[in-house]
Amino acid sequence: MEGVEATGKMDGVVEKGTRQSEGTHVIFENEPSRDVFRYRKLPAELRTMILDVRSFDEATQSRDIQFLRPDGSIEYETTVRIEVDMGLGRVPRLLCDEFLALDKITCRELLERAAEKVTFKPVSPLGLKQWSSKMASMSVICGLPLGTRYNVAVDFTVDMGIAHQRALKRFQRTDRSHGFEQKTHDHIRRWLTAMESTTENTAFVLVFPAMWRDFRGLRGLFRKSGLTSRTLRFHFLTPSIPRKETRYLQLQTMAAAQDIQVTGDGTLGEEWRARLVDEGCRGFGDFGSETIVALDA
Protein backbone atom coordinates (compact mmCIF):
# COMPACT_ATOMS: atom_id res chain seq x y z
CA MET A 1 0.00 0.00 0.00
CA GLU A 2 1.24 3.44 -0.88
CA GLY A 3 2.82 5.20 2.06
CA VAL A 4 3.36 1.97 4.03
CA GLU A 5 6.50 0.03 3.22
CA ALA A 6 7.40 -3.50 4.33
CA THR A 7 9.73 -1.99 6.92
CA GLY A 8 6.81 -0.27 8.61
CA LYS A 9 7.89 3.23 7.59
CA MET A 10 5.04 5.62 7.00
CA ASP A 11 5.25 8.69 4.76
CA GLY A 12 4.25 11.96 6.32
CA VAL A 13 4.65 10.76 9.91
CA VAL A 14 6.87 13.67 10.87
CA GLU A 15 5.11 16.84 9.93
CA LYS A 16 5.77 20.24 11.40
CA GLY A 17 3.37 21.06 14.17
CA THR A 18 1.66 17.67 14.17
CA ARG A 19 3.02 16.40 17.47
CA GLN A 20 5.10 17.41 20.44
CA SER A 21 6.40 15.66 23.53
CA GLU A 22 6.12 17.58 26.79
CA GLY A 23 7.41 15.67 29.80
CA THR A 24 5.13 12.67 30.11
CA HIS A 25 2.46 14.10 27.83
CA VAL A 26 1.83 13.50 24.15
CA ILE A 27 -0.08 15.92 21.99
CA PHE A 28 -1.79 14.22 19.06
CA GLU A 29 -2.25 15.95 15.76
CA ASN A 30 -5.65 17.58 15.28
CA GLU A 31 -6.03 16.34 11.73
CA PRO A 32 -4.62 12.82 11.18
CA SER A 33 -2.54 12.58 8.03
CA ARG A 34 -3.56 10.51 5.02
CA ASP A 35 -1.03 7.87 6.05
CA VAL A 36 -2.71 7.50 9.43
CA PHE A 37 -6.03 6.83 7.72
CA ARG A 38 -4.30 4.33 5.43
CA TYR A 39 -2.70 2.63 8.39
CA ARG A 40 -6.02 2.37 10.24
CA LYS A 41 -7.63 0.68 7.24
CA LEU A 42 -5.03 -2.09 7.16
CA PRO A 43 -6.08 -5.49 8.54
CA ALA A 44 -5.21 -5.92 12.23
CA GLU A 45 -2.70 -8.66 11.39
CA LEU A 46 -0.81 -6.36 9.03
CA ARG A 47 -0.79 -3.48 11.52
CA THR A 48 0.65 -5.85 14.12
CA MET A 49 3.34 -6.97 11.67
CA ILE A 50 4.32 -3.35 10.98
CA LEU A 51 4.57 -2.60 14.69
CA ASP A 52 6.70 -5.69 15.27
CA VAL A 53 9.11 -4.78 12.47
CA ARG A 54 9.38 -1.11 13.43
CA SER A 55 9.29 -1.19 17.21
CA PHE A 56 9.91 -4.73 18.45
CA ASP A 57 12.79 -5.94 16.33
CA GLU A 58 15.22 -6.46 19.22
CA ALA A 59 16.48 -9.91 20.21
CA THR A 60 14.44 -11.76 22.81
CA GLN A 61 15.82 -13.17 26.05
CA SER A 62 14.74 -16.31 27.84
CA ARG A 63 14.25 -16.48 31.62
CA ASP A 64 13.43 -19.49 33.77
CA ILE A 65 11.12 -18.15 36.44
CA GLN A 66 9.27 -19.66 39.37
CA PHE A 67 6.88 -18.69 42.14
CA LEU A 68 4.98 -20.24 45.03
CA ARG A 69 1.31 -21.02 44.98
CA PRO A 70 -0.68 -20.38 48.17
CA ASP A 71 -0.46 -24.08 49.06
CA GLY A 72 3.35 -23.91 48.91
CA SER A 73 3.73 -25.78 45.62
CA ILE A 74 6.20 -24.34 43.11
CA GLU A 75 5.15 -23.25 39.64
CA TYR A 76 7.79 -23.05 36.89
CA GLU A 77 7.65 -21.04 33.68
CA THR A 78 10.00 -20.05 30.89
CA THR A 79 9.44 -16.62 29.38
CA VAL A 80 10.82 -15.36 26.07
CA ARG A 81 10.49 -11.58 25.82
CA ILE A 82 12.25 -8.46 24.61
CA GLU A 83 14.00 -6.78 27.54
CA VAL A 84 14.27 -3.00 27.47
CA ASP A 85 16.68 -1.17 29.80
CA MET A 86 15.36 1.92 31.54
CA GLY A 87 18.41 4.06 32.22
CA LEU A 88 18.15 6.86 34.75
CA GLY A 89 17.09 10.08 33.05
CA ARG A 90 16.47 8.31 29.74
CA VAL A 91 13.16 7.33 28.25
CA PRO A 92 13.26 3.88 26.59
CA ARG A 93 13.41 4.07 22.81
CA LEU A 94 10.07 2.33 22.61
CA LEU A 95 8.38 5.20 24.44
CA CYS A 96 9.91 7.71 22.02
CA ASP A 97 8.45 5.85 19.03
CA GLU A 98 6.86 8.32 16.64
CA PHE A 99 3.94 5.92 16.25
CA LEU A 100 2.89 6.97 19.78
CA ALA A 101 2.12 10.44 18.48
CA LEU A 102 0.17 9.45 15.37
CA ASP A 103 -3.22 9.08 17.02
CA LYS A 104 -4.79 7.41 20.04
CA ILE A 105 -5.67 4.21 18.25
CA THR A 106 -2.13 3.60 17.02
CA CYS A 107 -0.68 4.61 20.36
CA ARG A 108 -2.92 2.11 22.13
CA GLU A 109 -2.00 -0.66 19.71
CA LEU A 110 1.71 -0.01 20.28
CA LEU A 111 1.40 -0.06 24.07
CA GLU A 112 -0.77 -3.18 24.00
CA ARG A 113 1.88 -4.89 21.90
CA ALA A 114 4.54 -3.77 24.37
CA ALA A 115 2.55 -5.35 27.18
CA GLU A 116 2.59 -8.65 25.28
CA LYS A 117 6.23 -8.68 24.19
CA VAL A 118 8.38 -6.48 26.45
CA THR A 119 9.90 -6.71 29.93
CA PHE A 120 11.15 -3.34 31.19
CA LYS A 121 14.33 -3.33 33.31
CA PRO A 122 14.93 -0.33 35.61
CA VAL A 123 18.49 0.41 36.76
CA SER A 124 17.48 2.33 39.88
CA PRO A 125 14.41 3.03 42.03
CA LEU A 126 14.19 6.54 40.56
CA GLY A 127 14.28 5.11 37.04
CA LEU A 128 11.39 2.82 37.93
CA LYS A 129 9.36 5.75 39.28
CA GLN A 130 10.01 7.75 36.10
CA TRP A 131 8.88 4.83 33.95
CA SER A 132 5.77 4.34 36.08
CA SER A 133 4.80 7.99 35.69
CA LYS A 134 5.38 7.88 31.95
CA MET A 135 3.34 4.72 31.44
CA ALA A 136 0.47 5.93 33.62
CA SER A 137 0.22 9.13 31.59
CA MET A 138 0.46 7.35 28.24
CA SER A 139 -2.14 4.76 29.25
CA VAL A 140 -4.68 7.45 30.14
CA ILE A 141 -4.01 9.48 27.02
CA CYS A 142 -4.27 6.46 24.73
CA GLY A 143 -7.32 5.02 26.47
CA LEU A 144 -5.57 1.76 27.31
CA PRO A 145 -7.82 -0.87 28.95
CA LEU A 146 -7.52 -0.86 32.75
CA GLY A 147 -6.47 -4.52 32.89
CA THR A 148 -3.42 -4.09 30.64
CA ARG A 149 -0.45 -5.72 32.37
CA TYR A 150 3.12 -4.54 31.93
CA ASN A 151 6.10 -6.66 32.91
CA VAL A 152 9.04 -5.29 34.90
CA ALA A 153 12.22 -7.14 35.93
CA VAL A 154 13.71 -5.78 39.16
CA ASP A 155 17.28 -6.70 40.09
CA PHE A 156 17.90 -5.33 43.59
CA THR A 157 21.67 -5.56 43.07
CA VAL A 158 21.88 -3.58 39.81
CA ASP A 159 22.65 -0.32 41.62
CA MET A 160 24.69 -1.86 44.44
CA GLY A 161 28.38 -1.27 44.80
CA ILE A 162 30.70 -4.17 44.00
CA ALA A 163 31.69 -4.53 47.67
CA HIS A 164 28.01 -4.76 48.68
CA GLN A 165 27.30 -7.44 46.08
CA ARG A 166 30.31 -9.48 47.14
CA ALA A 167 29.28 -9.26 50.79
CA LEU A 168 25.83 -10.67 50.01
CA LYS A 169 27.38 -13.64 48.22
CA ARG A 170 29.70 -14.54 51.10
CA PHE A 171 28.90 -17.21 53.64
CA GLN A 172 30.79 -16.28 56.77
CA ARG A 173 30.13 -16.06 60.47
CA THR A 174 28.50 -12.87 61.69
CA ASP A 175 26.82 -11.71 64.88
CA ARG A 176 24.40 -9.60 62.86
CA SER A 177 21.74 -10.50 60.34
CA HIS A 178 22.98 -11.03 56.80
CA GLY A 179 23.55 -7.72 55.00
CA PHE A 180 23.26 -5.62 58.16
CA GLU A 181 26.64 -3.90 57.82
CA GLN A 182 25.87 -2.99 54.20
CA LYS A 183 22.43 -1.52 55.12
CA THR A 184 20.73 -3.93 52.75
CA HIS A 185 17.41 -3.35 54.52
CA ASP A 186 17.38 0.32 53.47
CA HIS A 187 18.53 -0.55 49.95
CA ILE A 188 15.68 -3.02 49.40
CA ARG A 189 13.20 -0.63 51.00
CA ARG A 190 14.00 2.05 48.40
CA TRP A 191 13.31 -0.42 45.60
CA LEU A 192 10.01 -1.55 47.14
CA THR A 193 8.89 2.06 47.53
CA ALA A 194 9.48 2.54 43.79
CA MET A 195 7.61 -0.68 43.02
CA GLU A 196 4.65 0.66 45.01
CA SER A 197 4.44 3.60 42.58
CA THR A 198 3.47 1.29 39.72
CA THR A 199 -0.08 0.35 38.84
CA GLU A 200 -1.67 -2.65 40.54
CA ASN A 201 -1.57 -4.68 37.34
CA THR A 202 2.21 -4.41 36.92
CA ALA A 203 3.79 -7.88 37.01
CA PHE A 204 7.26 -8.17 38.53
CA VAL A 205 10.08 -10.63 37.98
CA LEU A 206 12.49 -10.31 40.90
CA VAL A 207 16.00 -11.15 39.76
CA PHE A 208 18.47 -12.46 42.34
CA PRO A 209 22.16 -12.67 41.38
CA ALA A 210 22.67 -12.80 45.17
CA MET A 211 20.12 -13.46 47.89
CA TRP A 212 19.62 -11.37 51.01
CA ARG A 213 19.38 -14.08 53.65
CA ASP A 214 17.61 -12.02 56.31
CA PHE A 215 14.25 -13.55 55.47
CA ARG A 216 12.58 -11.93 58.47
CA GLY A 217 13.61 -8.50 57.21
CA LEU A 218 12.60 -9.33 53.63
CA ARG A 219 9.18 -10.58 54.70
CA GLY A 220 8.59 -7.50 56.87
CA LEU A 221 9.45 -5.11 54.05
CA PHE A 222 7.17 -6.81 51.55
CA ARG A 223 4.33 -6.92 54.07
CA LYS A 224 4.67 -3.24 54.86
CA SER A 225 4.80 -2.28 51.18
CA GLY A 226 1.66 -4.21 50.35
CA LEU A 227 3.44 -5.85 47.41
CA THR A 228 2.69 -9.39 48.60
CA SER A 229 -0.66 -9.12 46.79
CA ARG A 230 1.02 -8.20 43.48
CA THR A 231 2.09 -10.61 40.76
CA LEU A 232 5.61 -11.67 41.80
CA ARG A 233 7.82 -14.10 39.90
CA PHE A 234 11.43 -15.01 40.66
CA HIS A 235 14.55 -15.59 38.60
CA PHE A 236 17.61 -16.91 40.45
CA LEU A 237 20.99 -16.77 38.76
CA THR A 238 23.14 -19.86 39.10
CA PRO A 239 25.78 -19.20 41.80
CA SER A 240 29.42 -19.42 40.77
CA ILE A 241 30.08 -21.72 43.74
CA PRO A 242 27.32 -24.35 44.13
CA ARG A 243 26.13 -24.98 47.69
CA LYS A 244 23.85 -27.70 48.99
CA GLU A 245 21.48 -25.25 50.61
CA THR A 246 21.07 -22.95 47.60
CA ARG A 247 17.68 -24.38 46.68
CA TYR A 248 16.50 -24.08 50.26
CA LEU A 249 17.50 -20.40 50.37
CA GLN A 250 15.67 -19.75 47.11
CA LEU A 251 12.50 -21.26 48.55
CA GLN A 252 12.84 -19.14 51.69
CA THR A 253 13.29 -16.00 49.55
CA MET A 254 10.10 -16.68 47.58
CA ALA A 255 8.13 -17.49 50.74
CA ALA A 256 9.28 -14.26 52.42
CA ALA A 257 8.51 -11.98 49.45
CA GLN A 258 5.11 -13.58 48.86
CA ASP A 259 4.43 -13.78 52.61
CA ILE A 260 3.55 -17.46 52.45
CA GLN A 261 3.88 -19.67 55.52
CA VAL A 262 4.51 -23.27 54.54
CA THR A 263 6.07 -26.14 56.45
CA GLY A 264 8.17 -28.62 54.51
CA ASP A 265 7.82 -32.39 54.72
CA GLY A 266 11.24 -32.82 56.26
CA THR A 267 13.07 -31.12 59.11
CA LEU A 268 16.21 -29.08 58.97
CA GLY A 269 18.92 -30.71 61.03
CA GLU A 270 20.18 -28.80 64.05
CA GLU A 271 23.70 -28.63 62.62
CA TRP A 272 22.46 -27.08 59.39
CA ARG A 273 20.20 -24.68 61.26
CA ALA A 274 22.96 -23.53 63.60
CA ARG A 275 25.36 -22.90 60.73
CA LEU A 276 22.84 -20.87 58.75
CA VAL A 277 22.08 -18.76 61.82
CA ASP A 278 25.81 -18.19 62.35
CA GLU A 279 26.01 -16.97 58.75
CA GLY A 280 23.28 -14.39 59.27
CA CYS A 281 20.12 -16.21 58.19
CA ARG A 282 17.07 -14.99 60.07
CA GLY A 283 13.37 -15.77 59.98
CA PHE A 284 13.41 -19.21 58.37
CA GLY A 285 11.35 -22.22 59.39
CA ASP A 286 11.25 -25.76 58.06
CA PHE A 287 9.88 -24.73 54.68
CA GLY A 288 11.97 -26.28 51.92
CA SER A 289 14.16 -28.23 54.32
CA GLU A 290 13.34 -31.50 52.59
CA THR A 291 15.58 -30.25 49.78
CA ILE A 292 18.59 -30.21 52.09
CA VAL A 293 17.68 -33.58 53.57
CA ALA A 294 17.57 -35.07 50.07
CA LEU A 295 20.85 -33.49 49.01
CA ASP A 296 22.58 -34.52 52.21
CA ALA A 297 21.48 -38.13 51.92
N, C-alpha and C positions, 0 to 999 in steps of 0.2 A: 504493500500500500504506500502511496506517495506520502512522504514525510516521515514514515516509520521504517527504518532500516532493520536488517536482521540483528544488528548490534544493539538495538534498543534506542538508538539516537533519534531524537525528534527535532524536526526543523522548527525554528521559531520559539524554542523553549525559553531562551534568554532574550527578552525584549525589554528595552528601556522602560522603567516605570511599572513593569508588570508585577514585580515581587520584591520584597525587602525582608531582611532578617533583623529583628530587633530583640536582642537578649534571647528569651525563650519563646518569642512570639513570631508567628509567620503571617504575613499579609498576603492574601491571595489576590490574584488579578481580578478586576471587576468584570472584564469581558474576556472569557476564555478564548484562547487562540484557536484557529482552525485545526491545528494539530491536536489540541486537547479534545476537540469534538471527534476527530478521527480516532484518537486513541480510545475514547469511551465506547465507540461503536465496534471495536474489535471484540471477538469472542473472549470470554473470561480466560480460557486456556492460553490464548495468545498473549493477553496482557500479562498473565503470570510469567510466561516465558520471557517476555521483554524485561520485566522486573528482575528476574533471576540473572539474566545476562548482564544487565546494567549495574545492579546494586548488590547482588549476592554471588559474585563470581570468585570469592576467596575460597581457599582450601578449607575443607572441614577437618575437625579434630574429633577423635573418639575418646570417650571417658567411660570407665567402668564405675558406676555409682551404686550406692546401696542405702537403705534406710530401714528403720524398725517399724513394724506394724504395732498397733496398740497391744496385741497379745505377746509381743516380744519376738515374733518371728522376723526373719530378715528377708527383705525383698531386694533382688538384684536387677539392675538394668544396664544396658549399654547405650549411650547416646552418641549420635554423630551430628554435630552442629558446627556452624561457623562461629568462631570466637572472636569478638571485637574488643580490643583494648580501649579502656576509657582513661586516657592520661589526664592528669590534673591540669585544669585550665584549657583542655582541648575538648572539642565536641567530636564524637566519632564521625568518621567520614559518612557513614550511613545517614546520620541526622543532618548532614549538610547537602544531601542529595537534592538536586534541583527538581526532581519529581515531587518532593514534598510541597513545593510552592506552586505547582500547576493548578490544582483545585482540590477541594476537600475529598472528593471521591478517590482520586489517585493517591493522595496523601494517606487516606485510610487503607487503601490496598497495600501500599508499601509497608506501613506499620504492622498490618496484620501478617504480612509475609515475614517481617522481621521476627514477630512473635513465634512463628512456626520454625524458623531456620537458625536464629541467632542466639548465642549466649553472650551477654555483655560482661566484661571483666574489669572492675574498678581497680585502681592502683592505690587508692587511699580512701578513707572515710569521706573526706570532702569531695573527692571525685564521684563517689556514689551518690552523695546528696545532690550534686550538680546534675547528674544524669537523671535522678528521680524527678527533679523539678522540671527538666526539659521534657521528659516523657509525659508527665502529668499535663503540662501545657499543650503539647502536641496532641495528646489523646482527646482533650476537650475540644480543641479547635477542629480536629478532623472528624469528630463525632464517632470515635472508636467505641465499640460495644464495651459495656462495663466489665464483662467477664474476660476480656482479653488478658492473657497471661504472658508476661515477659520473663525471661530466664536470666539470672545473674549468678556468676561464679565468684564467690568471695574467698580469697586466700588471705587469712589473717596474718601471714608472715611476709606478704609482699612488700610492706613498708617497714619491716623490722630491720634493725641493723644486723650485720653479719654476726657479731658477738652474741646478740640476743637469740638468733636462730640456732647458733651452735649450742648455747646453753640449754635450750629446750630439747635438743636431741641427745644430750648427755644423760647417762644413768649413773649418778653418783650420790653418795650419802649427803643428806642435808637435814638440818634441824627445822627448816622452814618447809612450807608447801612448795611444790614444784613451780618455778617461774616467779617466786616471790621477789627475789633480789632484782629481777629485770622488770618488775612492775607489769607483769603480763596481764594481771587483772584489769588495770586501767587501759591497757592497749586493746584488749578484746572489747571492753565496754565502749570505747569510741567507735569501733566497727559496728557493734550492735545498735548504738544510737543512730548511726547512718542507715542501717538496715530498716529501722523503725520508720524512717522518712519515706520509704517506698510504699506503693499501694498494696492493699491486702492480697491482691492476686499475683504479686511477684513471687516467683518460685526461685529458691536459692539452692545452689550446689556449694557446699562448704568444703573447701580444698585444704587438706592437711599434709603439707610436706613434713611437718613436725607436730606432735600432739602436746597440748598443755595438759599435764596429768593431774592437775588439781580439779578433779571432777566435781567436788562440792562447790568450788568457786564458779565453774562453768555452768553448772545447773542453776545456781542462784542468779547469775547474770541473765541467762535465757528466760528464767521465770519472770524476773523483774521487767524485762524488755517486752514481754508478751509475745515473743517470737515463737514460742513453743507451739502455737496454733497455726503457724505458717507452714507452707510446703518446704520442707528441708530434706535435702539429699546430701550424701557424703561421698567424697572422692579422696581416698588415702593413697599417697604416693608410697611406692615400695621403699622401705628403708635401706640405706647402703649397707648396714650391718644387721642381718636378720636376728631376731630375738624370739624366744619361744612365746613370750607373753604379748607379742605385737597384736595378734588378733584379739586377745582379751582387752587390751587397751583401746582398740578401735571400737569394740562393742560398748565399752564404758563411755567413750566419747559420744557416740550416737545416743545412748540412753540419757546422758546428762543434757545434751542440747535439746532433745525432744521431750525431756522431763517424763521419761517412762520408767516405772519401777518394775523390774522383772527379776525373778530369782532363777538362776540356772539350775540344771539338773544335778550338777556335781557340786563339790565344795572346794574352795581354794585352800590348799594346805597352809598350815600355820607358818611354815618356813617361807613360802612364796609371799604370803600376806605381809610378814614382817619385813621382808626385803623391799617390797614395793613401798611400804610406809617409810622405810629409811630413805628411799630415793625420792620422797616428796609426794607420792600418790595420796590423795585425800578423797573421801566421799565415795568409795567403791564398796559394793556388796558382793554377793556371790554370782551376780549376773555375768554370764559368759565364762565362768570358771571351768566349765566342762571342757572348754577348748584347751586350757592348760593341762588339765588332767589327762586328756587324750594325747597331747604332745609329749608329756612327761612319761608316758607309759612305755 
